[in-house]
Amino acid sequence: MVSLGCPKALVDSERILTRLRAEGYGISPDYSGADAVIVNTCGFLDSAKAESLDAIGEALNENGRVIVTGCLGAEPEYITGAHPKVLAVTGPHQYEQVLDAVHAAVPPDPDPFVDLLLTAGVKLTPRHFAYLKISEGCNHRCKFCIIPDMRGRLVSRPAGAVLREAERLVQAGVRELLVISQDTSAYGADRKNAVSLWKDREIADSIHDLSYEMGQLDAWIRLHYVYPYPFVDRLIPMMADPDHGVLPYLDIPFQHAHPDTLKRMARPAAAERTLDRITAWRAICPDITLRSTFIVGYPGETEAEFEHLLAWLEEAQLDRVGCFQYENVEGARSNALPDHVAPEVKQQRWDRFMETAQRISAAKLEAKVGRRLEVIVDEVDKEAATCRTHADAPEIDGNLFIDEGFEGLAPGQIVTVEVEEASEYDLWGRLVAS
């Protein structure tokens, strides 16, 4: 299995491999030991499409028998035009079609003494954290995005099913659950006030009730891809409770701050009210970490609109920030907008944006020196233990390093450290005796 793209695609890969393992298939660590290769693709940006085509080509060269699935699979002619020798092409979250393609390429060899003995699903992440996908699809129609075309409208899983999976993962040793979807805060909106049975009681299919119940598990709960709907305010008191498992961390894709830019993006244009809500969130939960991503160089973005974004960022003082230069995506409505920004201007704005974000991040982390923080250990080698605080999601945020007295630590441990040093994105600290 070659899995590309976002954590949501990684969850799809895990589900496919879990089904195949339950049918008795083995998973090869390399091309040469495999009877076939599944490539789970990304198709969000042109650069991601190119990476997917390269991965398919490599698999064909190294193995020759390739099944393609994932977001780029929604455009089968695009794939077969470049690689006509692939065995099959299926779209995103089409698990049954992938299994059918595997059965055709490598017929199963049932063994009643081995099959169906899995007690937990196959995971492609380290043992101590896991992605938990609570819904599929998105009801937004942002002009720069084609995800609704690839993955459809919002379809939420019943809360009881999500909680059962969460409980199984924690029982299997997972210490951190990263809750993901295309629009996490919209979870349950499609289910029209439905309820699910969980431990002999009814739980509403809503992000508030789901988060509350997950927070009772013995694990960190981290919420990703949360749009700032008004009812998100109800999550903040949970995050302020040190005995509740929902971390004081919100990953909100703001994308921009100028109302005219947001209007051209077909996104909510209430950036000023958002600043007021951020202030209110911090009043309730002072330690809340706010992470976001932004797009610079969107069609029609003027210098004044970009300056507005920088001023908004200075006022918002977000903790973790990523930024992308706009690029056309085949099928996106933004391609047809007038006044596309020149590449050199996009690069200049990206540089200025990241300089501002880095300065804010450095000041935020410097303020943590001397504080005692809870961290989870991700990796231990000869040099140091690499850890993360409540403020750090794996792979996208920073790290905290312990480079003395770390030898007895192991991945998945949660320990207390005192922060001794800070850089623009990372921290260093020492273990505090428990």
C-alpha positions in Angstrom: 0.0 0.0 0.0 1.3 3.4 -1.0 -0.8 6.1 0.9 -0.6 9.7 -0.2 -2.4 12.9 0.8 -4.1 13.9 4.1 -4.9 12.0 7.3 -8.4 11.3 6.0 -6.9 9.3 3.1 -4.6 7.6 5.6 -7.8 6.4 7.5 -9.2 5.1 4.2 -5.9 3.1 3.7 -6.1 1.7 7.2 -9.7 0.5 6.6 -8.8 -1.1 3.3 -5.8 -3.0 4.8 -7.9 -4.0 7.8 -10.5 -5.6 5.5 -7.8 -7.3 3.5 -6.0 -8.6 6.6 -9.3 -10.0 7.8 -9.6 -12.0 4.5 -6.1 -13.5 5.1 -4.0 -11.2 2.9 -0.5 -10.3 4.0 0.9 -6.8 3.8 4.3 -6.5 2.0 6.8 -3.8 3.2 8.2 -3.4 -0.3 7.3 -3.7 -4.0 9.2 -6.9 -4.7 7.4 -8.9 -2.1 3.9 -7.9 -3.2 1.6 -9.7 -5.7 -0.1 -6.3 -6.3 0.2 -2.7 -5.1 -2.6 -0.3 -4.0 -1.9 3.4 -4.5 -4.2 5.6 -2.5 -4.0 9.0 -4.3 -4.5 12.7 -3.6 -6.1 14.9 -6.2 -6.6 18.2 -4.4 -3.9 20.3 -6.1 -2.1 20.0 -9.4 1.1 19.3 -7.5 -0.7 16.5 -5.5 -2.0 15.0 -8.8 1.6 15.0 -10.2 2.9 13.3 -7.1 0.1 10.7 -7.4 0.9 10.0 -11.0 4.6 9.7 -10.1 3.8 7.2 -7.4 1.6 5.1 -9.7 4.4 5.2 -12.3 7.0 4.0 -9.7 4.7 1.2 -8.6 4.2 0.1 -12.2 7.9 0.1 -12.8 8.8 -1.7 -9.6 5.9 -4.2 -9.5 3.7 -3.9 -12.6 0.3 -4.8 -11.0 -1.2 -1.6 -9.6 -4.7 -0.8 -8.3 -5.5 2.9 -7.9 -7.9 4.4 -5.4 -8.5 7.7 -3.6 -9.4 11.2 -4.6 -7.6 11.2 -7.9 -9.6 8.0 -8.7 -12.6 10.3 -9.2 -10.9 11.1 -12.6 -10.2 7.6 -14.0 -9.5 8.9 -17.5 -6.8 11.3 -16.1 -5.1 8.3 -14.6 -5.5 5.8 -17.4 -4.4 8.4 -19.9 -1.0 8.6 -18.2 -0.9 5.0 -17.0 -3.0 2.7 -19.2 -1.6 -0.5 -17.6 -3.2 0.0 -14.2 -5.4 -2.9 -13.2 -8.3 -0.8 -11.8 -9.2 2.7 -10.8 -11.7 3.4 -8.0 -12.7 6.7 -6.3 -12.4 7.8 -2.7 -13.8 5.7 0.1 -15.0 3.0 -2.4 -13.8 0.2 -0.2 -15.8 -2.6 -1.8 -14.6 -1.7 -5.3 -11.0 -1.8 -4.0 -11.5 -5.2 -2.5 -13.1 -6.5 -5.7 -10.1 -5.3 -7.7 -7.7 -7.0 -5.2 -9.8 -10.2 -5.4 -9.5 -10.1 -9.2 -5.8 -9.4 -9.2 -4.8 -11.8 -6.4 -7.6 -14.3 -5.6 -8.0 -14.9 -1.8 -6.7 -18.1 -0.3 -9.0 -18.6 2.7 -7.6 -20.1 5.9 -10.3 -20.5 8.6 -7.6 -20.8 11.3 -6.2 -17.3 10.5 -8.9 -15.2 8.8 -11.1 -12.8 10.9 -8.9 -13.0 14.0 -8.0 -9.3 14.0 -8.9 -7.7 17.3 -8.1 -4.2 16.1 -7.7 -2.6 12.7 -4.5 -2.1 10.8 -2.9 1.2 11.7 -0.4 3.2 9.6 0.5 5.6 12.4 2.6 4.9 15.5 0.9 2.7 18.1 0.2 5.6 20.6 -1.9 7.9 18.3 -4.5 7.3 15.7 -6.7 9.3 13.3 -10.5 8.9 13.9 -12.6 9.9 11.0 -16.1 10.9 12.1 -17.7 11.9 8.8 -17.1 12.0 5.1 -17.8 14.8 2.6 -18.5 18.5 2.9 -21.5 20.8 2.3 -19.4 23.9 1.7 -18.9 25.1 -1.9 -15.6 27.0 -1.6 -14.6 28.1 -5.1 -11.0 26.9 -4.7 -11.9 23.4 -3.5 -13.1 20.3 -5.4 -13.4 18.0 -2.3 -17.3 18.0 -2.4 -17.0 16.9 -6.1 -14.7 14.1 -5.1 -16.1 13.0 -1.8 -19.7 14.2 -1.9 -21.8 15.9 0.6 -21.6 15.5 4.4 -22.3 12.0 5.7 -21.8 11.6 9.5 -21.2 8.3 11.2 -23.5 7.5 14.1 -22.0 8.7 17.4 -22.3 5.2 18.9 -20.2 3.8 16.1 -17.5 6.5 16.5 -17.4 6.0 20.2 -17.0 2.2 19.9 -14.1 2.7 17.5 -12.6 5.3 19.8 -12.9 3.0 22.8 -11.3 0.0 20.9 -8.4 2.2 19.9 -7.8 3.3 23.5 -8.0 -0.2 24.7 -5.4 -1.2 22.1 -2.9 1.3 23.5 -3.7 4.6 21.7 -3.1 7.6 23.9 -4.1 10.3 21.5 -7.1 10.4 19.1 -6.9 12.9 16.3 -10.5 13.6 15.2 -10.8 14.4 11.5 -13.3 15.0 8.7 -13.8 17.5 6.0 -15.8 19.7 8.4 -15.6 18.4 12.0 -17.9 21.0 13.5 -20.7 20.1 11.1 -20.7 16.6 12.4 -24.3 15.3 12.8 -25.9 18.2 10.9 -27.0 15.7 8.2 -28.5 13.3 10.7 -31.2 15.8 11.8 -31.0 15.5 15.6 -30.6 11.8 15.5 -29.4 9.9 18.6 -27.2 6.8 19.0 -27.1 4.2 21.7 -23.9 4.3 23.7 -23.5 2.2 26.9 -27.2 1.8 27.4 -28.0 5.5 27.0 -28.8 7.8 24.1 -26.1 10.2 22.8 -27.0 13.0 20.3 -25.2 12.9 17.0 -23.6 16.3 17.5 -20.0 17.5 17.8 -20.6 18.7 21.3 -22.0 15.5 22.7 -19.6 13.3 20.7 -16.6 15.4 22.1 -17.9 15.2 25.6 -18.2 11.4 25.5 -14.8 11.0 23.9 -13.3 13.2 26.6 -14.3 10.6 29.2 -11.8 8.1 27.6 -8.3 7.8 28.9 -6.7 9.6 26.0 -6.0 13.0 24.5 -8.7 14.1 22.1 -7.6 16.6 19.4 -10.1 18.3 17.1 -9.1 19.1 13.5 -10.8 21.0 10.7 -13.3 22.9 12.9 -15.2 25.7 11.2 -16.0 28.5 13.6 -19.8 28.0 13.7 -21.4 29.7 16.7 -22.1 26.4 18.5 -18.3 25.7 18.6 -18.3 28.1 21.6 -19.9 25.3 23.6 -16.7 23.2 23.2 -14.4 25.8 24.9 -15.5 25.1 28.6 -14.7 21.4 28.0 -11.2 22.4 26.8 -10.7 24.5 29.9 -11.4 21.6 32.2 -8.1 19.9 33.0 -9.9 16.6 33.9 -11.5 16.4 30.5 -9.7 14.7 27.6 -10.6 17.2 24.9 -7.4 19.2 24.5 -7.4 23.0 24.4 -6.6 23.0 20.7 -8.7 24.1 17.7 -7.6 23.6 14.1 -9.7 26.2 12.2 -9.2 26.8 8.4 -9.7 30.5 8.3 -8.1 30.8 4.8 -8.2 34.6 4.7 -9.4 37.6 6.7 -10.5 40.3 4.2 -14.3 40.2 3.6 -14.0 40.7 -0.1 -11.5 37.9 -0.5 -13.6 35.6 1.6 -16.6 36.5 -0.5 -14.7 35.6 -3.7 -13.8 32.3 -2.0 -17.5 31.7 -1.2 -16.6 31.5 2.5 -18.2 33.2 5.6 -17.0 36.8 5.7 -17.2 37.6 9.4 -13.5 38.0 10.3 -14.2 40.9 12.7 -16.7 38.9 14.7 -14.2 36.0 14.7 -11.7 38.2 16.5 -14.2 38.9 19.2 -14.9 35.2 19.6 -11.2 34.4 19.8 -11.0 36.9 22.6 -13.9 35.2 24.4 -12.4 31.8 23.9 -9.2 32.9 25.5 -11.0 34.4 28.4 -12.6 31.0 29.1 -9.6 28.9 28.3 -6.4 30.9 28.4 -4.2 28.0 27.3 -6.2 27.3 24.1 -4.0 26.8 21.0 -5.5 28.1 17.8 -4.1 26.6 14.6 -5.1 27.7 11.1 -4.1 27.7 7.4 -4.3 30.6 4.9 -4.1 31.2 1.2 -2.2 34.1 -0.3 -2.4 35.3 -3.9 -6.0 34.2 -4.4 -7.5 35.7 -7.6 -8.3 39.3 -7.2 -6.3 39.7 -3.9 -5.1 43.3 -3.8 -2.2 44.6 -1.8 -4.7 46.3 0.5 -6.5 43.0 1.1 -3.2 41.3 1.8 -2.2 44.0 4.3 -5.6 43.6 5.9 -4.8 39.9 6.4 -1.4 40.7 8.0 -3.1 43.2 10.4 -5.7 40.6 11.3 -3.0 38.0 12.0 -1.2 40.4 14.2 -4.4 41.0 16.2 -5.5 37.4 16.3 -2.1 36.2 17.5 -2.7 32.6 16.3 -0.4 30.0 17.8 0.2 27.7 14.8 -0.2 28.9 11.3 0.4 27.4 7.8 0.2 29.2 4.5 -0.3 28.2 0.9 0.2 30.1 -2.4 -3.0 29.8 -4.4 -2.8 27.5 -7.4 -5.5 26.5 -9.9 -7.1 23.1 -9.4 -8.8 21.4 -12.4 -12.5 21.7 -11.9 -12.4 24.5 -9.3 -14.6 27.5 -9.9 -11.9 29.9 -8.8 -10.0 29.1 -12.0 -12.5 31.4 -13.9 -12.1 34.3 -11.6 -10.5 37.5 -13.1 -7.3 39.2 -11.9 -5.0 36.2 -11.1 -2.0 37.2 -9.1 1.4 36.9 -10.6 3.7 34.1 -9.3 6.4 36.5 -8.1 3.8 38.5 -6.1 2.4 35.4 -4.5 5.9 34.4 -3.4 6.6 37.8 -2.0 3.3 37.8 0.0 3.9 34.2 1.2 7.4 35.3 2.5 5.9 38.4 4.3 3.1 36.3 5.8 5.4 33.6 7.1 7.8 36.2 8.5 4.9 37.6 10.5 3.6 34.2 11.6 7.1 33.1 12.6 7.6 36.2 14.8 4.3 35.6 16.5 5.1 31.9 17.0 8.5 32.7 18.5 7.1 35.1 21.0 4.3 32.6 22.0 6.8 29.9 22.6 9.3 32.1 24.5 6.5 32.9 26.9 6.3 29.2 27.7 9.9 29.1 29.1 9.8 28.2 32.8 6.3 26.6 32.6 5.6 23.0 33.4 3.7 21.2 30.6 2.4 17.8 30.0 3.9 16.1 26.9 3.4 12.9 25.0 6.6 11.0 23.8 6.6 10.3 20.1 10.2 8.9 19.6 13.3 8.1 21.5 16.7 7.8 19.9 20.3 8.2 21.0 20.2 12.0 20.9 16.9 12.9 22.6 13.2 12.2 23.2 10.9 13.9 20.7 7.7 14.9 22.4 4.6 17.0 21.8 2.6 19.3 24.1 -1.1 19.9 24.1 -0.4 22.6 21.5 1.2 20.3 18.9 -0.4 17.9 16.5 1.8 15.3 14.9 3.6 16.1 11.7 2.1 19.6 11.3 3.1 21.5 14.5 6.2 21.8 16.6 8.0 19.4 19.0 9.4 19.5 22.5 12.8 17.9 22.9 14.3 16.3 26.0 18.0 15.8 25.5 19.1 14.9 29.1 17.7 12.1 31.3 15.4 10.8 28.6 16.9 7.3 28.3 14.1 5.6 30.3 11.3 7.1 28.2 9.2 5.2 25.6 6.8 6.3 22.8 3.3 6.8 24.1 4.3 7.9 27.6 2.8 11.1 29.0 5.2 13.0 31.3 5.6 16.4 32.8 8.5 18.7 31.7 9.7 22.2 32.6 10.4 24.3 29.5 14.0 25.6 29.4 14.4 26.9 25.8 12.4 28.0 22.8 12.9 28.6 19.1 10.5 29.8 16.4 8.6 26.5 16.3 10.0 24.1 18.9 10.7 23.8 22.7 13.3 22.1 24.8 12.8 21.0 28.4 13.8 18.7 31.3 11.8 16.0 32.9 10.1 16.8 36.2 10.0 14.0 38.7 6.5 12.6 39.2 
